[in-house]
Amino acid sequence: MNKIVRINMADLTSSTEPVPAEWIGLAGRALTSTIVAKEVPPTCHALGASNKLVFSPGLLTGTSAANSGRLSAGAKSPLTGGIKECNAGGTAARMLAKLGILALIVEGLPKEDKWYSIHIAKDAITISEETELIGKGNYCLVNHVQARFGKPVGIMSVGPAGEMKMLSANISVVDPDVHIRSLGRGGLGAVMGSKKIKFISIDDAGTPPVMPKDPVKFKAAARIFAKTLLDHPVSGQALPTYGTNVLVNILNEAGGLPTRNFSSGQYAAHDKISGETMHATIVARGGQPSHGCHPGCQIQCSQIYNDKEGKYLTSGFEYETIWGFGANCCIEDLDDIAQADHIMDDIGVDSIETPVMFGVAMEAGILPFGDGKGVVRMLRDDIGKGTPLGRILGGGAGQLGRIYGMTRVPVVKNQGIPAYDPRSVKGIGVTYAMTTMGADHTSGYAIATNILNVGGHVNPLSKEGQIDLARNLQIATAAIDSTGMCLFIAFPALDIPECLSSLIDMINAHYAINLTGDDVTALGKSVLKIEHQFNLDAGLSKEHDRLPEFFSKEALPPHNAIWDFTPEELDTFWNF
Amino acid sequence: MNKIVRINMADLTSSTEPVPAEWIGLAGRALTSTIVAKEVPPTCHALGASNKLVFSPGLLTGTSAANSGRLSAGAKSPLTGGIKECNAGGTAARMLAKLGILALIVEGLPKEDKWYSIHIAKDAITISEETELIGKGNYCLVNHVQARFGKPVGIMSVGPAGEMKMLSANISVVDPDVHIRSLGRGGLGAVMGSKKIKFISIDDAGTPPVMPKDPVKFKAAARIFAKTLLDHPVSGQALPTYGTNVLVNILNEAGGLPTRNFSSGQYAAHDKISGETMHATIVARGGQPSHGCHPGCQIQCSQIYNDKEGKYLTSGFEYETIWGFGANCCIEDLDDIAQADHIMDDIGVDSIETPVMFGVAMEAGILPFGDGKGVVRMLRDDIGKGTPLGRILGGGAGQLGRIYGMTRVPVVKNQGIPAYDPRSVKGIGVTYAMTTMGADHTSGYAIATNILNVGGHVNPLSKEGQIDLARNLQIATAAIDSTGMCLFIAFPALDIPECLSSLIDMINAHYAINLTGDDVTALGKSVLKIEHQFNLDAGLSKEHDRLPEFFSKEALPPHNAIWDFTPEELDTFWNF
């Protein structure tokens, strides 16, 4: 990867430049955050001409390293008002890497009120007016686009939600079987929509394989690395069998499964939505319990979930989504949740923000708790069509809370809090409060050590050790998010020493450099500090590094836990 | 005024306490801001149990001093997220003063989902469940309440918007003729609605007149003070004749009348909505061109505006409202605007936030520019009834902008920018950016010196001198807002030395103290600093002391002026 491609939507041109010296060694999140921090004015309007949307594959993307195919996207988030990086699998990252594109930077806004698509191939970048697919959902779009090119191209697209610049709009990519995966959080679909780009397609035809500088060393390290993924019980057994949804029963047992808009930590009907039930349902209906979201994925935590007739209903059916509509909205029917998941993928909205928002909407009386059919209808007919109600629902939990005057609104920096209650899993609460991303479990997944006993154990109900835990995990995650690796490699990386060492060996063999573990830690720290400074300059002061008031006032059953970190304690997170 | 009354909605009790030593000498804004800063946690939810709603008359309220009957209300604002003080005329302030109540502090949230009213009389404070008037508009309410008591009581009430906790909801008071005036800005009606209070009624029967400690000195000073109001051309002639709407033609001429959602500084149809046209229309229809909003008002800038049949349509028909729907929404028919004004008073929404929001809504395509009938319909049928569209519209300009992905959204700290374009009247731009209140012209009315040549002249198109101007005006205003005086006394105060000296003489004679001009300045500075610290602690860092990006990017006709203050220049505002 030796070039940076810029697309200027203001004059509909593209340009290619070599990677500047200061960006060498950066990729994925490290690079998107570096570029956003350097080139986007922190106080700019996130949907205005000054924001930039940056895509970057990881350091190892395109190689034969297992699970290295994640694509990062970065921009100023219209949802949080701060910096944002989110990443997903799919095929686009690998194709960008094969084309040698380390970063794709989309700048400016078009002068005319027209929609565009961008096609990136080996010898040409084409920006075309798009009319046929405007207003269409992602499933329709990806099939049309692949048919248009007559082959599997990589795709980054927005659904109707992104076209309407809704704050929950995400960016979709396709997996190797042309199912939808999402760069989900922070409303980056609205940024792409503001630039009037319906989709970007990528064709890597004619490119050579990505070759390490030292193939022998690389191969040896890759083999060790892959083995650690297989050997660890989470990445090798739990995730391939039950997907991420293995967590429903685990979190319910731990009393940390947020239920009925974060009013309890246990859900009576947890069995109906659990990973075990899902697995049995998938098998009974002829679906696929295991499936990879990107080429080279070895963990295979995705799945194909069929409906009662055995027809494809959804894939990438994640714990967060199932928790969000299940426990948090009290919807007991997994098929309703699967249908909601399909529609969210199709219209292009974040499948965490959206169910968190529906939990608040149910408390506001917009629809009853448990109304799965109502959720499906509102997703399709309101959010998908942009009715006034749909505009409200499409703006996320924080916005809905403000519109209906609600006080129990689980957001940090205006982003919905995911599937682990911070009162009874305090490590993840520190991550929610302090991450630069707004409430985001993936930025420092303390569940590993608080609940799964991966990387040791820190008592989830005690404050002791949580800030150090969250800090260390966030530093490590910022580095992992820069490699192109799936975050789930963190499970073996926390328990099996050869995992991290072989990962570093692969990077060193690929680039013929000599990174150490300390270098990787330093990279993670540097990424966090760059992001934090952007947020401060954007007006997200330390008072925004806080959980909503109700977590400190309402005790959560069954442990009657409250959120009891002081502001001063939380602020020590940044002592590094 | 020797007592503080607290209403605790959590247990539906009231209590009375003497004025603590540290609050002696404070009233109006100085007291509401002091109490909010001391007792409300800055990061609390503005609609939660921790916020407090504080009412306070001014230092001279209840006396015979001209124009001294303003009522201040303070709380954490759900609209801006910062501290808020707003004030209005009406009869309530005088009645509170006669009852000896220096501050009324409403705390907590009721346990049950019921609505309440509060009645304050000489010997008793009664908190009652209210059912009859729930869902009713303010006009219906005030007539019912006065009929219920069989006499003119003071009233603070919320309309349906406040009941629904909309962020543009205001608090209404009645003028001496039972017309509606409003504590307009910052969504304090939502705070009152969150506490489930439909109205507070006040009966001052049995109270003695408020007597100065030195009646002779007071009377002499009051006479001088009143004369200065009459002598100044703005307070003595322009405002009584044309009301605040005298400004339409003046601002249009200056190129600072924001038109079509702040895209021009001049409005072709300005004559149709001008103060001169309004005056002629009022006279022709048998209305009242001059009318006072509170007992003892001598400026009489209010008016009674009748419809074509000569029936009462609205009163307190202000320049800001007429500009907002007129130039900014391009509605040429003054009767449509008057009808909109009536409905806004009735449903209880801020008549600045609402038209600024409609300007953005028109640019978003929700209704066409110029559609006065559409505005009236949406006010009545959507905002008034809380449809999803009404919930969107009732949340103010910033919220609508986020929901529809708009970039040209004229707000500071999420509060709509009033009727003077900051690009071509730069002094008011500094006030908008730097005031603790969110965009608010009344907090430092630089129009006086930029446009009206009151208090000297500072060229509105140049940056030179504007920060000093805005700072000095904001300091003076914070002091005036603490006296109970109408802000329009600032016109003579800026030009006629006897105005300010007689004001201070009145305070000294009333309280038998020896304030100097320096003391008054020190009070103003202290109020601003208290408010600023609250905002910083609430997370409104200096990055929030900025105008929206588009003012720096788009030149405003006819002067092609842009907003060109640097952040560093703006931050010098706080150098005192």
Interface residues (C-beta under 8 A of the other chain):
Chain A: P42 T43 C44 H45 L47 G48 A49 S50 P78 M164 K165 M166 L167 A190 G193 S194 T387 P388 L389 R391 I392 G395 Q399 R402 I403 Y404 G405 M406 T407 L536 D537 A538 G539 L540 S541 E543 H544 R546 P548 E549 F550 K553
Chain B: P42 T43 C44 H45 L47 G48 A49 S50 P78 M164 K165 M166 L167 A190 G193 S194 T387 P388 L389 R391 I392 G395 Q399 R402 I403 Y404 G405 M406 T407 L536 D537 A538 G539 L540 S541 E543 H544 R546 P548 E549 F550 K553
